[in-house]
Every structure is written in C-alpha cells, then in structure tokens.
Amino acid sequence: MKSATLADDLTHVEIKARLNSGMEKLLHKDTVFWVVKPQIGREGISGLGTLLSGVYIELQPGAKGSKMDKYDLLDSPPLAPPDAKGIRVILDSKKAGQLSPGDPVLFRGYRVGSVETSTFDTQKRNISYQLFINAPYDRLVTNNVRFWKDSGIAVDLTSAGMRVEMGSLTTLLSGGVSFDVPEGLDLGQPVAPKTAFVLYDDQKSIQDSLYTDHIDYLMFFKDSVRGLQPGAPVEFRGIRLGTVSKVPFFAPNMRQTFNDDYRIPVLIRIEPERLKMQLGENADVVEHLWRIVETWFTRIAENRKPGHWCTVC
C-alpha cells in the first residue's frame, strides 16, 4: 500500500496500492479486495494473526473481464467466490437488522446458502439483503418462492389454541432466512440472477399475502372489542373466510354519538380465495356457502362474545 487519502467529495477514502511484477494476471473485473482484521462472527473468530502483524489487504483473483483501475475495498471477506456456482438474489425489507452477513439460508430446514451483504437502498427507502444460494440448490429458487425471516421458533395463537414450532439449534441461536413455494402455488419458473423478492416477517404472513382479492365489510359491535386485534381471523363454523383489518375503524364521513347505543366500527375483509383453497374448485359449493355467509353477516356483532375472535355463527 502506497498511500491513503480522503476523497475530494469527503465521502470515502482512496487507497493506492502496488502489486509486484507479474501479478497483473490476478486482476479482472470480478477480482475482490478486502481488509483482514480480527473479527468475531457466527462461524468463529478469524484474523487473530493481525494482532501481531497488523491489518492488511487480501485479494481474491477474478476470472471474468479485464482489469480495472479502481476496486471497492470490502470490510470483510466474501462468503462465496465470484465464480462459485449458484445464484444471487436480493431481498427487500422495510425493517433494519432482520438479517446479518453470514446468516444461513434454509430450504425446509436444510442450509443451502448464506446472506452476503446488507445495504440501505436510498431510492427504494428499504433494506436490501444479497443472498447466495449454492448449486445445485439454486434450481429451487423460482418466481413462486417466498422468503421469510426464520427466528428458530414460531408461535401461532388462534382461537383453537397455541401452536409452537422450533427449528434447528443454529437458527434458534442466530436466526436466518427460509424460502419455499407456498401451498396452493405451482413450482414456478427459474429466475435470473439478482432477482428481487420481498422478505416477510414469518411464514404465516406469506400465506395471508396470497389472498389478493377481498371484499370489505364494516361491522358495528355493541359489546366490548377487547382482545380483537387486526389480523384476527373471521370464521364460519371453524372455516376461515377473512381477516380483521382495523379495530376500531373511522372514516372521515362517519359520525356517531357516544351514548348507550354507541357501536364500535370494525373493518373486516372477506377473502373468497380462502374458500377455494379449503373447499376446492367446486363452484356450486363455494357459491352456496357464500350465500350463507352473506346471510349471516348481519348477526356477527350479536353473536360475538367479549374477548373472542370475530366469528360467523
């Protein structure tokens, strides 16, 4: 290394380095440089030798394209070499701190890749995570897969009770990201490198996102709505038909007087695709049940008990 100076725009540091004679063949467009220093990660401790020798720069030779005059210096070594067989995809999330470089990428509990980078996209105003999925598992990534944050433990609390699912010890301690094709979708088609996907909070929210068609209903409850939260299921004799959207719901043109007859407005959405998912594609059955549901919707508020889910009786 010859020198290190602050750039004219004060946004980064420019380092000038010199390679020994005959080493130019290591430089290509995909050559990678990074700083070697002591680091503590999920895979253990690395770079302890630099405590005595000092921090230095290491490179990974490239194979594609011609050499360049400028390269980006990474803060840590790449998790996969540029010529590794597999596919890189991008996950977009509105929340920071969901994933970290080195976190595992899982398919049905089996590790198939790793999280490489985490950056903030100023144009999209979200966090972008780059994942690398090793071959031959890259064939599992299609346009119909969904990715979700895997915390290692999932708790689902419904009117039927509580269900707890625990993953491997690795995901329980460090987390990670899982992907699969949701139930009801076909396998889909292969995707191109750097295809962007949405990172969901959990697997349950993925299934809910598949129901894009919905009909909104505004219900008025005369009893307490304590315990009724957005996301609660709307059911017909145990069959889920939709989801509670807002509790309470107030529109600009809504006017009510607070008195003994005041009723709390709750917005729910009925998702017809849930009927097809649970009862099949028999149109007669779906339409018949749908008529029953619409008939009974006027009685929801009367039959609901405080603290219970919104249910059609």
C-alpha positions in Angstrom: 0.0 0.0 0.0 1.5 3.3 -1.1 -1.0 5.9 0.3 -4.4 6.5 1.8 -6.1 9.9 1.3 -9.6 11.3 1.8 -11.5 11.8 -1.5 -12.3 15.3 -2.7 -16.0 14.9 -2.0 -15.2 13.7 1.5 -17.4 10.6 1.2 -14.7 7.8 1.1 -11.1 7.0 1.4 -8.9 6.3 -1.6 -6.1 3.8 -1.2 -3.3 3.5 -3.7 -1.6 0.1 -3.8 1.1 -1.5 -5.9 1.3 -5.2 -7.0 4.5 -7.0 -7.6 5.7 -7.6 -11.1 3.8 -10.4 -12.9 0.8 -10.2 -10.6 -1.4 -8.2 -13.1 -2.9 -11.5 -14.3 -4.8 -11.7 -11.0 -6.7 -8.5 -11.8 -10.1 -8.9 -13.5 -13.4 -7.2 -13.3 -14.6 -9.7 -10.6 -11.4 -9.5 -8.5 -12.3 -8.8 -4.9 -10.3 -6.9 -2.2 -11.0 -6.9 1.5 -9.4 -5.9 4.8 -8.1 -8.7 7.0 -8.5 -7.9 10.7 -9.7 -9.6 13.9 -13.4 -10.5 13.6 -15.9 -12.4 15.7 -18.8 -14.0 13.8 -21.2 -16.9 13.9 -18.5 -19.1 12.3 -16.0 -18.3 15.0 -13.0 -15.9 15.4 -10.8 -15.0 12.5 -7.9 -12.7 11.8 -6.2 -13.1 15.2 -2.8 -13.1 13.4 -3.3 -9.4 12.6 -2.9 -8.6 16.3 0.8 -9.1 15.8 1.3 -8.4 12.1 -1.2 -5.6 11.7 -4.2 -5.2 9.4 -3.5 -5.9 5.7 -5.4 -6.2 2.4 -6.1 -9.6 0.7 -7.4 -10.2 -2.7 -9.4 -13.0 -4.4 -8.3 -13.4 -8.1 -11.0 -12.9 -10.7 -11.6 -14.7 -13.9 -14.0 -12.5 -16.0 -13.4 -9.2 -17.7 -10.4 -7.1 -18.0 -8.6 -5.4 -15.1 -9.9 -2.1 -13.7 -8.1 0.9 -12.2 -10.4 1.1 -9.2 -12.0 -1.5 -6.9 -14.2 -1.4 -3.9 -12.5 -2.5 -0.7 -14.7 -4.8 1.4 -14.8 -4.7 5.1 -14.9 -8.5 5.4 -14.0 -11.4 3.1 -16.7 -12.5 0.6 -18.7 -15.6 1.7 -18.7 -17.0 -1.8 -16.1 -16.5 -4.6 -17.3 -14.7 -7.7 -17.0 -17.9 -9.8 -18.9 -20.1 -7.3 -21.8 -22.0 -8.9 -25.2 -20.8 -7.7 -27.4 -17.8 -7.8 -27.5 -14.5 -6.0 -30.9 -12.9 -5.2 -32.0 -9.7 -3.4 -34.4 -9.5 -0.5 -36.2 -6.2 0.2 -37.4 -5.3 3.7 -38.7 -2.2 5.5 -37.1 -3.2 8.7 -33.4 -3.0 9.6 -31.5 -5.6 11.5 -33.5 -8.5 10.1 -30.5 -10.4 8.8 -26.7 -10.1 9.0 -23.9 -11.3 6.7 -23.2 -14.9 7.3 -26.8 -15.8 8.4 -27.9 -19.2 6.9 -30.3 -19.5 4.0 -32.5 -22.5 4.6 -34.9 -24.7 2.5 -37.1 -26.8 4.7 -34.5 -26.6 7.4 -31.5 -27.5 5.3 -28.8 -24.9 4.7 -28.4 -24.1 1.0 -26.7 -20.7 1.1 -25.8 -17.6 3.1 -26.6 -13.9 3.5 -23.8 -12.0 1.8 -24.4 -8.3 2.3 -26.9 -5.8 3.9 -27.3 -2.3 2.4 -29.7 0.6 2.6 -31.3 1.5 -0.7 -31.9 5.3 -0.7 -34.2 5.1 -3.8 -36.5 2.4 -2.5 -36.0 3.5 1.1 -35.7 0.0 2.4 -33.0 -2.5 3.4 -31.6 -4.8 0.6 -30.0 -8.1 1.5 -28.0 -10.1 -1.0 -28.2 -13.9 -0.7 -26.1 -16.5 -2.4 -27.6 -19.9 -2.9 -25.2 -22.7 -3.8 -25.6 -25.1 -6.7 -27.5 -27.4 -7.2 -30.0 -25.8 -4.8 -30.2 -22.7 -7.0 -32.7 -24.7 -9.0 -35.1 -24.4 -6.0 -35.4 -20.6 -6.5 -38.3 -19.9 -8.8 -40.6 -17.0 -9.3 -43.2 -18.5 -7.0 -40.9 -19.0 -3.9 -41.3 -16.7 -0.9 -38.6 -15.8 1.7 -39.3 -15.2 5.4 -37.3 -14.4 8.5 -36.6 -17.6 10.4 -36.1 -16.9 14.1 -35.9 -20.6 15.0 -39.2 -20.6 16.9 -42.7 -19.8 15.7 -45.7 -19.3 18.0 -49.2 -19.3 16.4 -52.0 -18.2 18.8 -55.5 -18.8 17.4 -59.0 -19.5 18.8 -58.1 -23.2 18.6 -55.2 -22.8 20.9 -51.4 -22.2 20.8 -49.0 -24.0 18.5 -45.2 -23.7 18.9 -42.7 -24.9 16.3 -39.0 -24.9 16.9 -36.3 -25.2 14.3 -32.6 -26.3 14.5 -30.3 -25.1 17.2 -28.4 -23.0 14.6 -31.5 -20.9 13.7 -32.6 -20.8 17.3 -29.3 -19.1 18.3 -28.6 -17.0 15.2 -31.7 -16.9 13.1 -31.6 -16.9 9.3 -33.9 -16.8 6.3 -36.0 -19.6 4.8 -37.7 -20.0 1.5 -40.2 -22.3 -0.1 -43.2 -22.4 -2.5 -46.4 -21.6 -0.6 -49.2 -24.1 -0.5 -51.5 -23.8 -3.5 -48.9 -22.5 -6.0 -47.1 -24.5 -8.6 -43.3 -24.7 -8.5 -42.9 -21.8 -10.9 -40.1 -20.9 -13.4 -36.3 -20.3 -12.7 -35.4 -16.7 -12.1 -32.5 -14.6 -13.3 -29.6 -13.6 -11.0 -30.2 -10.6 -8.8 -34.0 -11.1 -8.9 -35.6 -9.1 -6.1 -38.0 -10.7 -3.6 -39.9 -9.4 -0.5 -38.7 -10.6 2.9 -41.7 -11.5 5.0 -41.7 -11.4 8.8 -42.8 -15.0 9.1 -44.3 -17.9 7.2 -47.9 -17.2 8.2 -47.8 -13.7 6.7 -46.8 -15.3 3.4 -49.9 -17.4 3.2 -52.1 -14.4 4.0 -50.4 -12.3 1.3 -51.6 -14.8 -1.4 -55.2 -13.6 -0.9 -55.2 -10.5 -3.1 -59.0 -10.4 -3.8 -61.1 -9.3 -1.0 -64.5 -7.7 -0.1 -64.5 -5.2 2.8 -67.3 -5.2 5.3 -67.9 -2.6 8.1 -69.3 -4.3 11.2 -70.7 -2.5 14.3 -70.2 -4.1 17.7 -72.4 -3.1 20.6 -70.2 -5.1 23.1 -66.6 -4.7 24.0 -64.0 -5.4 21.3 -61.3 -6.1 23.9 -59.0 -8.8 22.6 -59.9 -8.2 18.9 -56.8 -7.2 17.0 -56.0 -6.5 13.3 -55.0 -9.8 11.7 -57.5 -11.9 13.7 -59.4 -14.5 11.6 -63.0 -14.2 10.5 -64.5 -17.7 10.6 -67.7 -19.5 9.5 -68.2 -22.6 11.7 -64.5 -23.1 12.0 -63.6 -22.3 8.4 -61.6 -19.1 7.9 -63.1 -16.7 5.4 -61.1 -13.5 6.0 -59.2 -11.2 8.3 -59.9 -8.3 10.7 -58.4 -5.2 9.1 -58.9 -2.3 11.6 -60.1 -2.0 15.1 -61.7 0.5 15.5 -62.3 1.9 12.0 -63.1 5.5 11.5 -63.9 7.1 8.1 -63.9 10.9 7.6 -67.7 10.9 6.9 -68.6 8.7 9.8 -70.5 10.4 12.6 -71.6 8.7 15.8 -72.7 9.9 19.2 -71.2 8.4 22.3 -74.1 7.1 24.3 -75.6 3.8 25.5 -76.4 2.8 21.9 -72.9 3.5 20.6 -71.4 0.7 18.5 -67.8 0.3 17.7 -67.0 0.1 14.0 -64.7 -2.7 12.9 -63.4 -3.2 9.3 -63.0 -6.8 8.1 -62.2 -8.2 4.7 -63.5 -11.4 3.3 -61.1 -13.3 1.0 -63.0 -15.6 -1.4 -59.8 -17.4 -2.4 -59.7 -18.9 1.1 -62.9 -20.8 0.2 -61.4 -22.2 -3.0 -58.3 -23.2 -1.1 -60.2 -25.1 1.6 -63.2 -26.4 -0.4 -61.7 -27.0 -3.8 -62.7 -25.6 -7.2 -66.3 -26.8 -6.9 -68.1 -23.5 -7.9 -71.5 -24.7 -6.7 -70.2 -25.4 -3.2 -68.4 -22.1 -3.0 -71.4 -20.1 -4.2 -73.8 -21.9 -1.9 -71.6 -21.3 1.1 -71.0 -17.7 0.1 -74.8 -17.0 0.1 -75.0 -18.5 3.6 -72.1 -16.3 4.8 -73.7 -13.1 3.4 -77.0 -14.0 5.1 -75.4 -14.5 8.4 -73.1 -11.5 8.3 -75.7 -9.2 9.8 -75.7 -11.3 13.0 -71.9 -11.3 13.7 -71.9 -8.5 16.2 -74.9 -10.0 18.1 -73.2 -13.4 18.5 -69.7 -12.4 19.3 -68.6 -12.6 23.0 -66.1 -10.2 24.5 -62.5 -11.3 24.0 -63.4 -13.9 21.3 -62.4 -13.8 17.7 -64.7 -12.4 15.1 -66.8 -15.4 14.1 -69.8 -16.0 11.8 -72.1 -18.4 13.6 
